Amino acid sequence: MSSILDEYEDSQARSRSRPAGLPYQQQRLGASGIGQSGYVSARLEEEKPIFSKQRIDFSPPSAINHLVVCNNQLCMSLGKDVLLRIDLGKPDQPNQIELGRKDDARIHKLFLDPSGSHLLISLTSSECLYVNRNSQKLKSLSRWKGHLIESVGWNKHMGSESNTGPILVGTSQGQMYEAEIVVSEDRLFNSSPDQYFKYVYSLEEDGSPAPVCCLEIERSIDTRFFVIATTRKRLYQFVGKAPEASEQQVFQPIFNQYTDCLPSFQEFPVSLGYSEISFYTSKLRSSPRSFAWMMGNGVLYGTLDYSRPDSLLSDLKVWEYSVDTEPPRSIVLTQFHFLLLLSDRVKAVCTLNGQQVYEDVFPDKFGQLLRMVKDSAAGLIWIYTEKAVFRYHVQKESRDVWQMYMNMGKFDLAKEYCKDRPECLDAVLAKEADHCFQNKKYVESAKYYALTQRYFEEIALKFIEAKQEEALKEFLLKKLKNLKLEDKTQMTLLVSWLTEIYLNWLGMLEGDEGKQSQFDATREEFRQFLSSPKIKECLLNNRSTIYDLLASHGNVVDMVFFSMIMQDYERVVAHHCQHDDYSAALEVMSRYQDPALFYKFSPVLMQHIPKLVVDAWIAMRRRLDPKSLIPALVNYSQIGSSEQVGEAIRYLEFCVQSLNVTDQAIHNYLLSLYAKYKPEALLWYLEQAGSDTNRIHYDLKYALRLCAENGHRQACVHIYKTMELYEEAVDLALQMDVDLAKSCADMPEEDEELRKKLWLKIARHVVQEEKDVKKAMVCLSSCNLLKIEDVLPFFPDFVTIDHFKEAICNSLQEYNKHIDELKQEMEEATESAKRIREDIQEMRNKYGVVESQEKCASCDFPLLNRPFYLFLCGHMFHSDCLLQEVIPHLSAFKQRSLEELQRNLVASNQAKSRQRPKEGGEGSHRGQQSRDQIKADIDDIVAAECIYCGELTIKSIDKPFINLEKYEEENNSWL
């Protein structure tokens, strides 16, 4: 600022600037405290005002005449012929241009396009100059000469930095021209940038030409152009489409439509001698959304609707000036306010309610306020006097708009502007809910009440008193939807209450044929409510309460449905069984495949629908434990028992054959059913089970007793054979069939004595019981263990030898043959002994030659340096080297024996060294024999075979190279 005194005066002016009209900036829910909604609104610091003024630190060298700002480009005229341009992004680099006029012409008006690239300077001498943002040189527009320019309509959709595109120009004589300015560095011969300047239309007031105060060009989505032009008392609108192929005169066809008829216009009787229109645009190069026109009576403002065919203006309102107030000089429109500039102050009026909400008085020292302009790109408002420039910041203009929309009943707009402020949104919702309730839109009001923080009891009582159960249900549903999963108590209350409401409705509608469709819809809605995932946990925790409610209303159908949702299938199946609907019960069990249900209800279902039950069991396969189903299998009644038994056998066969069940109880029970009801399959089952007791899954003793009790003797024979009780098997088989007994007698193959005994039993039976000699002879020929002498005692004395002649002859021939075989074996043994004696004698005379250069096969040192071993294969080892090689391959027993022999040899050598020469004789001879025997024993262990060629090497092929005990040590040595 200029000085400290200026700052003081500015602060005094700010203190004098006060909100006017209804101070809605303070009319909120309260600075702090608890409102009806339950929200606490506490502001830690005072909010900044919507409009905050700042004086620019700029002292002009001469009086400011005009100022325009667009897209951060500020242009002002100082004194008579000085033009100052400032890029607000670089305020320390101003650009000053002198007009250089020698006549008395002064700047009449400045026009800057929205991009800040093109500046038009209208002179009082009816001339016009042009300068581009990237140029320092002023250019005269020759075609424009003779016209005092009052307004310019910029073309935001077709312009660029070097080309304005087709624009409209308004003069003081009411004429409108279409023009275009192009800047090109290549234009050497024609320095004038104006391409053309052609007349398109004239505006009049009261039958005489009127100056064109303002011009605005807009284009809709469907490529229609809208032109708004204002005079002192009128606002004109021109609508039309520009020709696509036209290169020039874009707007001429639009105005040609109004040659014979007047365009649409708004007119007011009072004139200020001038007028000004302002538009609000949210973004640069976008179409404006609203307008405000300052004219004689007041301010006409509203919105712009581009979908209308002939007029943009919509929702028009007029704000009239007060009688004792001077007329405004300029106007600027923001999103929700228009600002009026008077000679010494600025007023702000809200466009929503038409009330003045702000007034800022300027000190007299700056002089009268000249004009107010807005930079739509930056959202800043500029005001200037001859001596100073001010700037207004607009901050959070929509902060209190929600309350105005709410008071106007525009609740959707109110909610849109308080999305980030929950306490405000709550107030809007409560107001909307009250509005709907008063207008008897109860269901709609319930939806809004549920979104507020109003007391639950209060709202519920309102609907109860109004007897609006539908609205109460909607309120409770919405409240339930908004609850969090942690709010378990509230959720339980709402779920129980809603369940009671639904059940009451179903009770009232049930049985009324005229309301059947409503009853069905209500039941479907109730079931959807019970199926809601959000309340699943709540229903699980309070299922007993819901069951009690359903039972109190006698609603069995929905109780079954609820049980299904809760996966309480036991209750569902029990219900179907109680009502003899066994197929439905089995269907539920099959659908959810819970083994516990099958175990519990199969005994009942097996009595009524055995085939279907067994089919379901088979479909479950291994998910069921067959042993747990035995109670259902044995629980059959006399009526239809054959069918039940057949199905039981079918399932047990499935378990044994398909599932390979090995449980003994299952096999025993199947065996018992075969023995009692299906004997033809009993022997087949036993034969399939085999004779290996380790692989038989039934109890042999139980099976034997069961078969004996039921008279299945052949099966008993099979079981005796499996138990290796061959004598009992043969005894029982002889009661039925001799051939069966023969098969049993041949089974103990390794025990010849037992086989002989069994065959003797058969022979005795044949001779004594059947008295059939020929058959006895067949038995004799069937078993090679029996001789004629074994069988003869069984025959009676009167039997003649003719019956045994052949058998006796055969027996004698076998004896002779056996004697011959023994003689042959004795001769072969004698010959073999003779050959062995010859080999031994030959081995004694065998020798080997060791050369002096021979080396040990193990250590590779000369062999003759130490005692050594020579093997027939040719390998030679030092005795100690061979010992080291052999010991690892010896068994533990041989290693211990070798150690013992070595200790004995050492002790014998020590005893020999202690003997005196005179003590030789017989004692010395015995000691020598003992030492020789020890060495021979050691040689038998160590030198029995070559370590490289013998069996020890072959047996060691699967042994590791490194001993496991030394592996860790060897491994660490390599690290």
JOQUIVEN-V744885 format. One record per residue. NEAR is the number of other C-alpha atoms within 10 Angstrom. Layout:
# JOQUIVEN-V744885
near->NEAR
near->NEAR
This chain:
# JOQUIVEN-V744885
near->13
near->11
near->7
near->9
near->10
near->14
near->13
near->11
near->14
near->19
near->12
near->14
near->15
near->17
near->11
near->13
near->17
near->14
near->16
near->16
near->13
near->13
near->14
near->15
near->15
near->10
near->11
near->13
near->18
near->13
near->14
near->13
near->12
near->13
near->15
near->14
near->16
near->14
near->18
near->15
near->17
near->11
near->10
near->8
near->6
near->7
near->9
near->9
near->14
near->16
near->18
near->13
near->18
near->14
near->18
near->14
near->11
near->12
near->12
near->13
near->9
near->13
near->15
near->20
near->21
near->21
near->26
near->24
near->28
near->23
near->20
near->20
near->22
near->20
near->24
near->18
near->26
near->21
near->16
near->18
near->16
near->17
near->19
near->15
near->20
near->18
near->18
near->14
near->9
near->10
near->12
near->9
near->11
near->13
near->13
near->16
near->15
near->15
near->15
near->10
near->10
near->7
near->7
near->10
near->15
near->19
near->23
near->19
near->20
near->23
near->24
near->22
near->21
near->21
near->21
near->21
near->21
near->23
near->18
near->21
near->22
near->24
near->20
near->16
near->16
near->16
near->21
near->25
near->19
near->20
near->19
near->20
near->16
near->10
near->9
near->12
near->13
near->17
near->16
near->19
near->20
near->14
near->17
near->21
near->15
near->12
near->20
near->21
near->30
near->21
near->24
near->26
near->22
near->24
near->21
near->21
near->15
near->11
near->21
near->14
near->15
near->15
near->18
near->22
near->21
near->24
near->24
near->25
near->25
near->28
near->23
near->18
near->18
near->20
near->20
near->26
near->21
near->22
near->23
near->21
near->21
near->16
near->20
near->11
near->6
near->8
near->10
near->7
near->6
near->8
near->14
near->16
near->20
near->21
near->15
near->16
near->21
near->16
near->14
near->19
near->16
near->17
near->22
near->16
near->14
near->7
near->7
near->9
near->15
near->21
near->26
near->29
near->25
near->24
near->24
near->20
near->19
near->22
near->19
near->12
near->9
near->9
near->12
near->16
near->20
near->21
near->20
near->21
near->25
near->29
near->27
near->24
near->25
near->21
near->23
near->18
near->19
near->22
near->22
near->19
near->15
near->16
near->14
near->8
near->7
near->10
near->8
near->15
near->21
near->20
near->23
near->17
near->15
near->21
near->17
near->13
near->14
near->14
near->11
near->7
near->8
near->12
near->16
near->13
near->15
near->12
near->14
near->14
near->10
near->12
near->15
near->15
near->12
near->18
near->25
near->19
near->24
near->22
near->24
near->23
near->19
near->15
near->12
near->16
near->15
near->12
near->20
near->17
near->15
near->22
near->24
near->27
near->24
near->28
near->29
near->20
near->18
near->19
near->23
near->18
near->25
near->20
near->18
near->20
near->16
near->21
near->12
near->10
near->10
near->14
near->19
near->20
near->18
near->15
near->10
near->12
near->16
near->16
near->18
near->14
near->15
near->10
near->7
near->6
near->8
near->10
near->19
near->23
near->18
near->24
near->26
near->24
near->26
near->25
near->17
near->16
near->23
near->26
near->22
near->22
near->23
near->21
near->19
near->16
near->16
near->21
near->21
near->25
near->21
near->18
near->20
near->14
near->16
near->17
near->17
near->20
near->18
near->23
near->21
near->22
near->19
near->21
near->16
near->10
near->10
near->14
near->15
near->17
near->23
near->19
near->21
near->23
near->21
near->24
near->19
near->23
near->17
near->14
near->19
near->17
near->22
near->23
near->22
near->24
near->21
near->18
near->18
near->19
near->20
near->16
near->19
near->17
near->16
near->16
near->13
near->12
near->14
near->13
near->13
near->18
near->20
near->24
near->26
near->17
near->20
near->19
near->14
near->12
near->15
near->15
near->20
near->14
near->16
near->24
near->23
near->13
near->19
near->21
near->13
near->10
near->11
near->14
near->19
near->23
near->22
near->24
near->25
near->27
near->25
near->22
near->20
near->22
near->24
near->18
near->15
near->17
near->19
near->11
near->10
near->12
near->14
near->23
near->21
near->16
near->25
near->27
near->20
near->20
near->28
near->24
near->18
near->22
near->17
near->19
near->13
near->14
near->8
near->9
near->15
near->20
near->12
near->13
near->20
near->12
near->9
near->14
near->11
near->14
near->17
near->15
near->21
near->25
near->21
near->20
near->26
near->24
near->18
near->17
near->20
near->22
near->15
near->11
near->13
near->11
near->15
near->8
near->10
near->15
near->10
near->14
near->22
near->19
near->13
near->17
near->21
near->16
near->14
near->21
near->17
near->16
near->17
near->17
near->22
near->12
near->16
near->20
near->14
near->11
near->18
near->13
near->11
near->11
near->10
near->9
near->13
near->13
near->12
near->16
near->20
near->14
near->13
near->17
near->17
near->12
near->13
near->18
near->16
near->11
near->17
near->21
near->17
near->11
near->10
near->16
near->19
near->15
near->14
near->18
near->22
near->14
near->12
near->14
near->17
near->11
near->13
near->18
near->17
near->12
near->17
near->20
near->13
near->10
near->13
near->13
near->15
near->13
near->10
near->18
near->20
near->20
near->16
near->22
near->18
near->18
near->17
near->16
near->13
near->15
near->20
near->19
near->14
near->21
near->25
near->17
near->18
near->17
near->18
near->11
near->10
near->13
near->14
near->23
near->17
near->15
near->23
near->22
near->15
near->19
near->22
near->19
near->9
near->12
near->17
near->16
near->16
near->13
near->19
near->23
near->18
near->16
near->19
near->24
near->20
near->15
near->23
near->23
near->20
near->18
near->16
near->25
near->18
near->17
near->25
near->22
near->14
near->18
near->23
near->19
near->13
near->16
near->14
near->12
near->12
near->18
near->16
near->19
near->15
near->15
near->17
near->18
near->13
near->20
near->24
near->14
near->14
near->21
near->12
near->8
near->10
near->12
near->14
near->13
near->15
near->24
near->18
near->16
near->20
near->25
near->21
near->16
near->21
near->25
near->18
near->16
near->21
near->16
near->10
near->11
near->13
near->10
near->19
near->14
near->15
near->14
near->15
near->22
near->22
near->18
near->20
near->22
near->27
near->19
near->19
near->18
near->23
near->13
near->15
near->15
near->18
near->10
near->13
near->21
near->19
near->11
near->17
near->18
near->13
near->10
near->14
near->13
near->16
near->9
near->14
near->7
near->10
near->17
near->17
near->21
near->14
near->17
near->12
near->13
near->21
near->19
near->12
near->19
near->24
near->15
near->12
near->12
near->12
near->16
near->18
near->18
near->23
near->23
near->24
near->23
near->22
near->21
near->21
near->19
near->16
near->16
near->15
near->23
near->19
near->16
near->26
near->26
near->18
near->18
near->23
near->18
near->12
near->13
near->12
near->18
near->12
near->18
near->24
near->19
near->13
near->26
near->25
near->19
near->14
near->17
near->10
near->9
near->10
near->12
near->12
near->17
near->22
near->19
near->15
near->24
near->24
near->21
near->18
near->24
near->26
near->19
near->19
near->21
near->21
near->15
near->10
near->12
near->14
near->13
near->17
near->13
near->14
near->22
near->19
near->11
near->20
near->20
near->14
near->13
near->16
near->9
near->15
near->18
near->15
near->16
near->11
near->13
near->17
near->14
near->10
near->16
near->15
near->11
near->8
near->6
near->11
near->10
near->10
near->8
near->12
near->16
near->11
near->11
near->18
near->15
near->11
near->13
near->15
near->11
near->12
near->12
near->11
near->10
near->11
near->11
near->11
near->11
near->11
near->10
near->10
near->10
near->10
near->11
near->10
near->10
near->10
near->10
near->10
near->11
near->10
near->10
near->10
near->11
near->10
near->10
near->10
near->10
near->10
near->10
near->9
near->8
near->7
near->8
near->8
near->9
near->7
near->12
near->9
near->10
near->9
near->13
near->19
near->22
near->17
near->15
near->12
near->11
near->15
near->15
near->22
near->15
near->11
near->12
near->10
near->15
near->18
near->18
near->15
near->11
near->11
near->12
near->16
near->20
near->27
near->24
near->18
near->12
near->15
near->21
near->18
near->13
near->15
near->19
near->15
near->12
near->16
near->15
near->10
near->11
near->8
near->14
near->16
near->12
near->15
near->21
near->12
near->13
near->18
near->16
near->11
near->16
near->19
near->12
near->12
near->16
near->13
near->11
near->11
near->15
near->9
near->8
near->12
near->9
near->9
near->6
near->9
near->12
near->9
near->9
near->11
near->15
near->10
near->11
near->16
near->15
near->12
near->15
near->19
near->13
near->14
near->19
near->16
near->13
near->17
near->20
near->16
near->11
near->18
near->22
near->19
near->12
near->17
near->22
near->20
near->15
near->13
near->12
near->11
near->15
near->13
near->11
near->10
near->12
near->9
near->7
near->9
near->9
near->9
near->11
near->11
near->10
near->8
near->9
near->13
near->11
near->10
near->13
near->10
near->8
near->8
near->6
near->5
